[in-house]
Amino acid sequence: MTEDRANSTFEQTVTRGRALRIGLGAAVAAVASPRLVGAYASSASSTSGGTLARLRAHGAKLGVTAGPPTCNVVNGQAVGIFPDITKLVLRRLGVTKFIAVESDFNGIIPGLQAGRLDVADAGLYIKQSRCNAILFSHPFLRYNDSLVVKKGNPYHITGTASAVKAGVKVGVIGGSVGVQNAEAQGFSESNIVQFPDLQSIFDGIKAGRVDVGGSDLIACGYLVGLPTYKDSLQLVPLTSSPYSSGAGFNVNATDLQAAFDRELRKAQADGSLKPIFAKYHVPAAATKAIEKMTWQHACRTTG
């Protein structure tokens, strides 16, 4: 199947996912490593020189999860917001072959570190702890959070504080920042239930196993609008926007990071990304001033 057909199929197909992340309000603070100010602050200028050449010769292995609309694998091809942007940028750098490597969310960073992946396209939030383990591109998107509840919002949840006060059970994705964030927001350990993916959380809300779940507004809005959930679940948008997100690279791929960022900035400036954002119904707030945001700033300031 051609890539165009795979992308169109993506709009009607939600594969049983194994990874997304949950925001649930403000990020948990973390102490910055000295590496951020040292090696990572200057990594773009200390290139290894060989990664981009290898990708041009052999293709790029894109690490994705089954988490539409951020990313997915349809008929063997990586599709979604992040793979589409990555492929657009890499094609402009002379890369013509792309290999989809589907992974659990927990396996994305280890996959980069072990060389099983060339690019992480799972929508990883750019945060200090991850900047110590991998390189990031400049941000593709800025994420606002949202919650999802049963239709009619029986507990009158308007945000995480009201959910904690109501004593409800919250569904989070195991291995994501959601577990720590839920604890930081005040949810008791007994009221935090871990699931493998966002769709499983939504199924749990429908079945009454949990009362609320959440992730970024882009993912939640997309999924709640699907026939499976639109008559039983309800979206509760939040105003918090703690994370930006970009592509991830191995720490030795400094030449790839630098070249990718240069071409990404060109694509942001010339409007090449707008059709991708329109295709996946990305809210305007998620891309506002994104061309001015940098991975360096996110690595220093986000826990």
Secondary structure, 3 states (H helix, E strand, C coil): CCHHHHHHHHCCCCCCCCCCCCCCCCCCCCCCCHHHHCCHHHHHHCCCCCHHHHHHHHCEEEEECCECCCEEEECCEEECHHHHHHHHHHHHCCCCCEEEEECCHHHHHHHHHHCCCCEECCCCECCHHHHCCCEECCCCEEECEEEEEECCCCCCCCCHHHHHHHCCCEEEECCCCHHHHHHHHCCCHHHEEEECCHHHHHHHHHHCCCCEEEEEHHHHHHHHCCCCCCCCEEEEECCCCCEEECCEECCCCHHHHHHHHHHHHHHHHHCCCHHHHHHCCCCHHHCCCHHHCCHHHHHHHCC
